Amino acid sequence: MATKPKVLLLGKIEHAHESWKSLSNLADLVSSQAQGRAEFLEECKAGRWDGVKAIYRTFDSMEITGRFDSELVPLLPGSVEFVCHNGAGYDQVDVNACSDRKIKVSHTPGTVNDCTADVNMFLILGALRGFNPGMLSIREGNWRGHPLPPLGHDPEGKTLGIVGMGGIGRNLKKKCDAFSMKIIYHNRKRLSEELAGGAAYVSFEELLRTSDVISLNLPLNKDTRHKISTREFEMMKKGVVIVNTARGAIIDEAALVKALDSDQVASVGLDVYEDEPKIHPGLMSNPRVILVPHMGTWTAETQCAMEECNISNVRSAVQDGVLLNLVPEQVDLEK
Ligand SMILES: NC(=O)c1ccc[n+]([C@@H]2O[C@H](COP(=O)([O-])OP(=O)(O)OC[C@H]3O[C@@H](n4cnc5c(N)ncnc54)[C@H](O)[C@@H]3O)[C@@H](O)[C@H]2O)c1
C-alpha cells in the first residue's frame, strides 16, 4: 500500500476540528512540539519532517518557528511543496525564499474582508469623532473629562483616502458610502470602474495631500515598510486622521508620534503595530490614539472561515497538487 504524504501542523486548529480530522483520510497529520525557533530548526536538520508535503501554519506559530525566512525555508525537507498560511497577510513568509525552493504558498483572502473592514470602520468613526478621550475619562469617574475633549468631526462629506484597494479596501469603501464620505484611492494598479465602485483613482501624493482620513489597507513587504514616514506626514492636511488595520510597520511609528505631538495628525486608530505586542510609549500615552490589539479577524465566524479556507488549500494541495489561494506573487510567476 502506498504511504500517505504527511501534513505538518504548526500552531493550533481552534474551530474546524471536523474538517481537519477528515484530512487524515488523505495524509498523516503530524505536529511539532518545538518550544521555539532553535528547536524547530534542529527538528528540520535532524530530518524529523522528512516526507512532509504540505505545512499548515497559523499567525501565532511565529512563536514556534519565527518567520519562514531565508534561513528557515532552505532547511525544510525537500518533500515540502506547499506552505498554507492561515491569514490574508502573509508577511511572516518570505515568498521569494519559498519560490527559490519551488514551494508554493497560499493564504486566506476574502474570508477576512468584512470583519477587518468592520474594525476599520470602528476606528474611522472613533478617531474622527474623537471618542477615546471621553471613553477614558468616563472610566475614571470624570464623565467627559476636564477640560472637555475637543469636538469631533462628522464623517459625512469628508474625503477618505484608501491606500491599497484590495479585498478589505473595497469592502471598506462600500461601508463608508453609507456615511456619505467621498472616497479616493491609490493602488499599484488602477481598478476597473466596476471594482472601484465610484471611488476616484489618484496618485499616492494626491491622496496624502487631499484626504481628511487616510486608511492603510496594503500588504507589508520591503516596498511598503515605513511607506508613511516624516515626509508623508508633512504632505498631509493639518489635522488629518489616520487608521491602520494592515500592518504596523507600514507606518514609521516614531514619526507618527512626532506628527501627533505637533498636531499635524489629529487622531489615529490602530489595530496593528510595528513590534507587536509592544506599543510605542508615545502612542500608549496619547488619548487621541485608539488602540485595538490586532482584533481585525477576531470573530467566531471569521476565525472558523479562515481555518476552513486554509484546510481547503491543504486538501487541494495533497489531493490535486494545486493551491486554491496562491499568493499574488506566485500567481504572477505562473503567468
Ligand atoms: N488587522 C487584521 O487583523 C488584518 C486582517 C486581514 C488582513 N490584514 C492586512 O490587510 C492587508 C490587506 O488585506 P487584503 O485582503 O485587502 O489584501 P489584498 O491583496 O486583497 O489587497 C491589497 C491591495 O494593496 C495593493 N497594494 C500592494 N502594494 C501596494 C503599494 N505599494 N501601494 C499601493 N497599493 C498597494 C494591492 O494592489 C491590492 O489591491 C493584508 O496584507 C494584511 O496584512 C490585517
The ligand as an SDF file (V2000), in Angstrom:
LIG
                    3D

 44 48  0  0  0  0  0  0  0  0999 V2000
   -5.8880   43.6610   11.2060 N   0  0  0  0  0  0  0  0  0  0  0  0
   -6.1150   42.4270   10.8150 C   0  0  0  0  0  0  0  0  0  0  0  0
   -6.4940   41.5630   11.6020 O   0  0  0  0  0  0  0  0  0  0  0  0
   -5.9460   42.0770    9.3570 C   0  0  0  0  0  0  0  0  0  0  0  0
   -6.7950   41.1300    8.7860 C   0  0  0  0  0  0  0  0  0  0  0  0
   -6.6340   40.8060    7.4580 C   0  0  0  0  0  0  0  0  0  0  0  0
   -5.6560   41.4370    6.6920 C   0  0  0  0  0  0  0  0  0  0  0  0
   -4.8600   42.3530    7.2820 N   0  0  0  0  0  0  0  0  0  0  0  0
   -3.8400   43.0520    6.4800 C   0  0  0  0  0  0  0  0  0  0  0  0
   -4.5060   43.7960    5.4630 O   0  0  0  0  0  0  0  0  0  0  0  0
   -3.7510   43.7000    4.2670 C   0  0  0  0  0  0  0  0  0  0  0  0
   -4.6890   43.8660    3.0870 C   0  0  0  0  0  0  0  0  0  0  0  0
   -5.5130   42.7160    3.0250 O   0  0  0  0  0  0  0  0  0  0  0  0
   -6.4070   42.4000    1.7390 P   0  0  0  0  0  0  0  0  0  0  0  0
   -7.0050   41.0620    1.9710 O   0  0  0  0  0  0  0  0  0  0  0  0
   -7.2830   43.5500    1.4040 O   0  0  0  0  0  0  0  0  0  0  0  0
   -5.2530   42.2650    0.6230 O   0  0  0  0  0  0  0  0  0  0  0  0
   -5.4050   42.4070   -0.9420 P   0  0  0  0  0  0  0  0  0  0  0  0
   -4.2200   41.7470   -1.5400 O   0  0  0  0  0  0  0  0  0  0  0  0
   -6.7630   41.9960   -1.3910 O   0  0  0  0  0  0  0  0  0  0  0  0
   -5.3090   43.9880   -1.1780 O   0  0  0  0  0  0  0  0  0  0  0  0
   -4.1320   44.7180   -1.0250 C   0  0  0  0  0  0  0  0  0  0  0  0
   -4.1340   45.8230   -2.0800 C   0  0  0  0  0  0  0  0  0  0  0  0
   -2.9810   46.6250   -1.8510 O   0  0  0  0  0  0  0  0  0  0  0  0
   -2.4430   46.9530   -3.1100 C   0  0  0  0  0  0  0  0  0  0  0  0
   -1.0240   47.3020   -2.9670 N   0  0  0  0  0  0  0  0  0  0  0  0
    0.0290   46.4810   -2.8060 C   0  0  0  0  0  0  0  0  0  0  0  0
    1.1630   47.1800   -2.6970 N   0  0  0  0  0  0  0  0  0  0  0  0
    0.8150   48.4810   -2.8010 C   0  0  0  0  0  0  0  0  0  0  0  0
    1.5440   49.6820   -2.7840 C   0  0  0  0  0  0  0  0  0  0  0  0
    2.8710   49.6780   -2.6590 N   0  0  0  0  0  0  0  0  0  0  0  0
    0.8540   50.8540   -2.9420 N   0  0  0  0  0  0  0  0  0  0  0  0
   -0.4820   50.8390   -3.0850 C   0  0  0  0  0  0  0  0  0  0  0  0
   -1.2290   49.7250   -3.1050 N   0  0  0  0  0  0  0  0  0  0  0  0
   -0.5850   48.5580   -2.9670 C   0  0  0  0  0  0  0  0  0  0  0  0
   -2.6720   45.7230   -3.9750 C   0  0  0  0  0  0  0  0  0  0  0  0
   -2.6280   46.0350   -5.3390 O   0  0  0  0  0  0  0  0  0  0  0  0
   -4.0460   45.2920   -3.5000 C   0  0  0  0  0  0  0  0  0  0  0  0
   -5.0570   45.9030   -4.2880 O   0  0  0  0  0  0  0  0  0  0  0  0
   -3.0910   42.3180    4.3380 C   0  0  0  0  0  0  0  0  0  0  0  0
   -1.9030   42.2830    3.6010 O   0  0  0  0  0  0  0  0  0  0  0  0
   -2.8690   42.1120    5.8070 C   0  0  0  0  0  0  0  0  0  0  0  0
   -1.5460   42.4440    6.1440 O   0  0  0  0  0  0  0  0  0  0  0  0
   -4.9770   42.6810    8.5980 C   0  0  0  0  0  0  0  0  0  0  0  0
  1  2  1  0
  2  3  2  0
  2  4  1  0
  4  5  1  0
  4 44  2  0
  5  6  2  0
  6  7  1  0
  7  8  2  0
  8  9  1  0
  8 44  1  0
  9 10  1  0
  9 42  1  0
 10 11  1  0
 11 12  1  0
 11 40  1  0
 12 13  1  0
 13 14  1  0
 14 15  2  0
 14 16  1  0
 14 17  1  0
 17 18  1  0
 18 19  2  0
 18 20  1  0
 18 21  1  0
 21 22  1  0
 22 23  1  0
 23 24  1  0
 23 38  1  0
 24 25  1  0
 25 26  1  0
 25 36  1  0
 26 27  1  0
 26 35  1  0
 27 28  2  0
 28 29  1  0
 29 30  1  0
 29 35  2  0
 30 31  1  0
 30 32  2  0
 32 33  1  0
 33 34  2  0
 34 35  1  0
 36 37  1  0
 36 38  1  0
 38 39  1  0
 40 41  1  0
 40 42  1  0
 42 43  1  0
M  CHG  2   8   1  16  -1
M  END
$$$$
